[in-house]
Structures are given as structure tokens and as C-alpha cells.
Amino acid sequence: MARTIIPFGPQHPVFPEPLHLKLVLEDEIVKEVVPALGFVHRGLERLVEIRDFHQMIQICERVCGICSTVHAQCYCQGIEELMGVEVPDRAKFLRVIWGEISRIQSHLLWLGLFADAFGFESLFMQCWRIRERIMDINEATGGNRVIVSVNVIGGVRRDLDPDMTRWTLTQLDLVEKEVRQLEKVLLDDYTVRKRTVGKGVLTRDQALELGAAGPTLRGSGVAQDMRQLGYAAYGELSYEPVTAGDGDAYSRNRVRFLETYQAVELVREAISKLPSGEINVKVKGKPEGEVVTRVEQPRGEVMYYIKGNGSKNLDRLRIRTPTFANIPPLLSMLPGMELADVPVITLSIDPCISCTER
């Protein structure tokens, strides 16, 4: 049987960012996949030679705008560990609040793109319409709609007063109500199930062997999430990972959809338990030594390796992002699938190429 090699990407209607897959086909069936990366590499890790360790917070936030809050949180936690800084309890809860708000807006963005991948344009618009409420919360509480620069070494730079927390809870009630109206379509619609059930299966053993992360891992039935480590205030909140057992595109869709509800509940609980006190502490000295920190982005585990030498500039900053971890699992999902399934399966890992390439 004759084989055909076709390029998929880097410019493709289903991709929000440039990812190039070279597909080897027999008729309409994918036999092999070869990825090509590097279209948006920006050399962000090298900037430690130019920017001091405080300025690097803004650089880390720009690894990926959608995940900016959690990137900054991971970096700040690493520097705080190197310098022996104890973050105030109120700041820990505020970090959870902004982190989970970031998770909601990321999942709503992805749900819209996923709907668009199988042709549900109206559903795409509805998901993004709801996401606008989250962007309004970001703007009102953090001052920006996308890159919410609230994390600093030693805590956070902004606080929430009682009026703002009440308004935030009101907006989240509306978000939850509107998301529930989409549940029947996103989880039960015949066309959605036909395009996702049994597509791009990643078994539990494959997920563990290939190092999958986040909803891609939990969609294969593995209850692993960095929030279980209890960083920030997660150790004082009620949290259990959302999982689904089939390992297909539908399971990954289900995990992200249900995590949207869970994130709303975590914000409510964090606000209800928000302690009084300071929101940051003064930081003296400079980081020295090595540390690895891990937190849970909307797309999965992000890992920061930080090496300080006692000066204002770090020796090394190395970032391992969840999409980088999920590309090998993606390459195992595609062989055996039809060409028409490739866009949906590829998008099911929620690829963030800006995170991957930095």
C-alpha cells in the first residue's frame, strides 16, 4: 500500500500556536508521526544573565500568558525556598485564589477551541463568552486581563477587600450556572461523543511510561496532581484529583470540564478560609544554592530548576512545561487514527507551544 507524507501545521486552523507534525499515511490512516518544534523559541531562560532575580518574575510570566499566574508562583516559591522566606498565610490563600481563577479561564479557552475543532462554532463562542467574566475578575482584582502580575517573592502585591471577594463570588456563581448550561452538549452530545470517544487512546500504563502530565494523565485514570503536595494553601483545602478512566479524547475533555467546577469550589473555599494579616514580607539577601519546585498548571505539572550563586543574577533557570511532557504521549495516540481525527486528538492534550519552546 502506497504511503503519503503530509505536513500538518505549523499553520493550521485548529492550532492556536505553531506545531508541525509530519504525518505518514496509508490511505487515510496515520502510520507514523514526526514532530517539529522551534517556531517560537525566544531564549527566555538565557535572560537570567541580564535580568536580576526579581525582574525574572515578569520574564517567567511571559513564558505563557494563559498560565502566567502559575508560572510566576512556581518561580517565586523556588526563590523563597532558596532564601528561606516564609510567605504569610494570607498570601498563600490569595495565590490559590488567583491560580484557580487562571485554571478556569484556561479550561474555558480550551473547551471553546476543542468545540471549534469539531465544528461547533456557536459552542466555541459560548465558552469564550463565559470566559470573559473570568477576564473581568482578573482585571478587577489583579489589574490585567491576561498576565495578572500578582506574585512577588515573599507573597503577593495585591489584596482582596470584602467587597471585592463578594463581587468575585457573585461572578463565579454566574460562571458556574452558565457552564452547567453547556454540560449536556460538551459531555453528552452525539456528535461530540462520535468525534471523541475511543479517539487517541492513551492507556494508564502508556501515560505513566511516557510521562504524561495534567488532564492528559488524569484522563487515563491516574490520580496525580501537584496540588496534592499541599503547596501554597492547598494543604488546608478540600481537594481530590478529577480523573476519567478511558484515556481517550472524550476523557480528557471530561476531566477539564469537571475541573472547571472544582476550581470554582476551591476559590469559594479559599475565600471562606482567607485569614487576616500581611500579604507579603520584605526580602533581604540574594538566592544561593539549587532547588526544584513543582506546581500544577492548567495543563499539568510545571517544574522549575533554579540555581543561584549569591548574586542578583541566577546561574541557571530551567523550565519543564506540561506540553513538553505531553508531546511523546501525543505521538503514541495518533498512529492508527484517521487523518480527520488528528486535529481533535492533537488539541485534546491542550498544546501550549509558547510554554514548550520558551
Backbone hydrogen bonds, N-H to C=O, Kabsch-Sander energy under -0.5 kcal/mol:
donor,donor_aa,acceptor,acceptor_aa,energy
4,T,25,L,-2.6
6,I,4,T,-0.6
6,I,23,L,-2.4
8,F,21,L,-2.8
9,G,7,P,-0.6
12,H,10,P,-0.8
15,F,12,H,-1.6
19,L,10,P,-0.5
19,L,17,E,-0.7
20,H,36,A,-1.6
21,L,8,F,-2.9
21,L,19,L,-0.6
22,K,34,V,-3.2
23,L,6,I,-2.7
23,L,21,L,-0.8
24,V,32,E,-2.6
25,L,4,T,-3.6
25,L,23,L,-0.6
26,E,29,I,-2.5
27,D,2,A,-0.6
29,I,26,E,-2.2
30,V,337,M,-3.1
31,K,24,V,-3.5
32,E,24,V,-1.3
34,V,22,K,-2.0
36,A,20,H,-2.5
41,H,38,G,-0.6
44,L,358,R,-2.2
46,R,43,G,-0.6
47,L,44,L,-1.3
48,V,45,E,-1.1
49,E,46,R,-2.1
50,I,47,L,-1.6
51,R,47,L,-3.2
53,F,312,K,-2.4
56,M,52,D,-1.6
57,I,54,H,-1.4
58,Q,55,Q,-0.8
59,I,55,Q,-1.1
60,C,56,M,-2.8
61,E,57,I,-2.1
62,R,58,Q,-0.8
62,R,59,I,-0.8
63,V,60,C,-1.5
68,S,65,G,-1.2
71,H,67,C,-2.3
72,A,68,S,-2.4
73,Q,69,T,-1.9
74,C,70,V,-2.5
75,Y,71,H,-2.3
76,C,72,A,-2.8
77,Q,73,Q,-2.4
78,G,74,C,-1.7
79,I,75,Y,-2.2
80,E,76,C,-2.7
81,E,77,Q,-1.9
82,L,78,G,-2.1
83,M,79,I,-2.1
84,G,80,E,-0.7
84,G,81,E,-0.5
85,V,80,E,-2.5
87,V,85,V,-0.7
91,A,278,E,-0.5
92,K,88,P,-1.6
93,F,89,D,-1.8
94,L,90,R,-2.3
95,R,91,A,-2.3
96,V,92,K,-1.6
97,I,93,F,-2.3
98,W,94,L,-2.4
99,G,95,R,-2.3
100,E,96,V,-2.7
101,I,97,I,-2.0
102,S,98,W,-2.0
103,R,99,G,-1.6
104,I,100,E,-2.2
105,Q,101,I,-2.1
106,S,102,S,-2.1
107,H,103,R,-2.5
108,L,104,I,-2.5
109,L,105,Q,-2.1
110,W,106,S,-2.5
111,L,107,H,-3.0
112,G,108,L,-1.9
113,L,109,L,-2.0
114,F,110,W,-3.1
115,A,111,L,-2.2
116,D,112,G,-2.1
117,A,113,L,-1.6
118,F,114,F,-1.0
118,F,115,A,-0.6
119,G,116,D,-1.4
120,F,115,A,-2.7
121,E,119,G,-1.5
124,F,120,F,-2.1
125,M,121,E,-2.1
126,Q,122,S,-2.1
127,C,123,L,-2.5
128,W,124,F,-2.0
129,R,125,M,-2.0
130,I,126,Q,-2.2
131,R,127,C,-2.0
132,E,128,W,-1.1
133,R,129,R,-0.5
133,R,130,I,-1.4
134,I,130,I,-0.8
135,M,131,R,-2.1
136,D,132,E,-2.1
137,I,133,R,-1.8
138,N,134,I,-2.5
139,E,135,M,-2.4
140,A,136,D,-2.6
141,T,137,I,-2.7
142,G,138,N,-2.8
143,G,138,N,-0.8
143,G,139,E,-1.0
144,N,138,N,-0.8
148,V,146,V,-1.2
149,S,147,I,-1.2
150,V,148,V,-2.1
152,V,155,G,-2.2
154,G,152,V,-0.5
155,G,152,V,-2.1
156,V,279,I,-2.5
157,R,150,V,-2.7
165,T,161,D,-2.3
166,R,162,P,-2.3
167,W,163,D,-2.2
168,T,164,M,-2.5
169,L,165,T,-2.4
170,T,166,R,-2.0
171,Q,167,W,-2.3
172,L,168,T,-2.3
173,D,169,L,-2.0
174,L,170,T,-1.6
175,V,171,Q,-2.3
176,E,172,L,-2.8
177,K,173,D,-2.2
178,E,174,L,-2.5
179,V,175,V,-2.6
180,R,176,E,-2.3
181,Q,177,K,-1.0
182,L,179,V,-1.5
183,E,179,V,-0.6
183,E,180,R,-0.8
186,L,182,L,-2.7
187,L,183,E,-2.4
188,D,183,E,-0.5
188,D,184,K,-1.6
189,D,184,K,-0.6
189,D,185,V,-1.1
193,R,189,D,-2.4
194,K,190,Y,-2.4
195,R,191,T,-2.0
196,T,192,V,-1.1
197,V,193,R,-2.6
199,K,196,T,-1.8
202,L,247,G,-2.4
207,A,203,T,-2.7
208,L,204,R,-2.1
209,E,205,D,-2.6
210,L,206,Q,-2.9
211,G,207,A,-0.5
212,A,207,A,-2.4
216,T,213,A,-1.0
217,L,214,G,-0.8
218,R,214,G,-2.7
219,G,215,P,-2.2
220,S,217,L,-1.4
221,G,218,R,-1.6
221,G,244,A,-1.1
222,V,217,L,-1.4
223,A,221,G,-0.7
224,Q,222,V,-2.0
228,Q,225,D,-2.0
229,L,226,M,-2.0
230,G,227,R,-1.5
233,A,92,K,-0.7
234,Y,231,Y,-2.3
235,G,230,G,-0.8
236,E,233,A,-1.9
237,L,234,Y,-1.5
239,Y,237,L,-0.8
244,A,218,R,-2.2
247,G,219,G,-2.1
249,A,196,T,-0.7
249,A,199,K,-2.4
250,Y,196,T,-1.2
252,R,248,D,-1.9
253,N,249,A,-2.0
254,R,250,Y,-2.7
255,V,251,S,-2.5
256,R,252,R,-1.8
257,F,253,N,-2.3
258,L,254,R,-2.6
259,E,255,V,-2.2
260,T,256,R,-1.1
260,T,257,F,-0.6
261,Y,257,F,-1.0
262,Q,258,L,-2.2
263,A,259,E,-2.6
264,V,260,T,-1.7
265,E,261,Y,-2.1
266,L,262,Q,-2.3
267,V,263,A,-2.2
268,R,264,V,-2.2
269,E,265,E,-2.6
270,A,266,L,-2.6
271,I,267,V,-2.5
272,S,268,R,-2.3
273,K,269,E,-1.7
274,L,271,I,-0.9
281,V,154,G,-0.9
284,K,282,K,-0.5
289,G,308,G,-2.4
291,V,306,I,-2.0
293,T,304,Y,-2.3
295,V,302,V,-1.9
297,Q,295,V,-0.8
297,Q,300,G,-3.0
300,G,297,Q,-0.6
302,V,295,V,-2.6
303,M,320,R,-2.7
304,Y,293,T,-2.6
305,Y,318,R,-3.1
306,I,291,V,-2.7
306,I,304,Y,-0.6
307,K,316,R,-2.5
308,G,289,G,-3.2
309,N,313,N,-0.5
310,G,287,P,-2.5
315,D,307,K,-2.4
316,R,307,K,-1.7
318,R,305,Y,-2.7
320,R,303,M,-2.9
321,T,319,I,-0.6
325,A,321,T,-1.4
326,N,322,P,-1.8
327,I,323,T,-1.1
330,L,326,N,-1.9
331,L,327,I,-2.1
332,S,328,P,-1.0
332,S,329,P,-0.6
333,M,329,P,-1.1
333,M,330,L,-0.7
334,L,330,L,-1.5
336,G,30,V,-3.5
337,M,334,L,-2.4
339,L,28,E,-2.2
341,D,338,E,-1.5
342,V,338,E,-0.6
342,V,339,L,-1.1
345,I,341,D,-2.5
346,T,342,V,-2.8
347,L,343,P,-2.2
348,S,344,V,-1.2
349,I,346,T,-1.1
350,D,347,L,-2.1
353,I,351,P,-0.5
356,T,352,C,-1.8
357,E,353,I,-2.5
358,R,354,S,-2.1
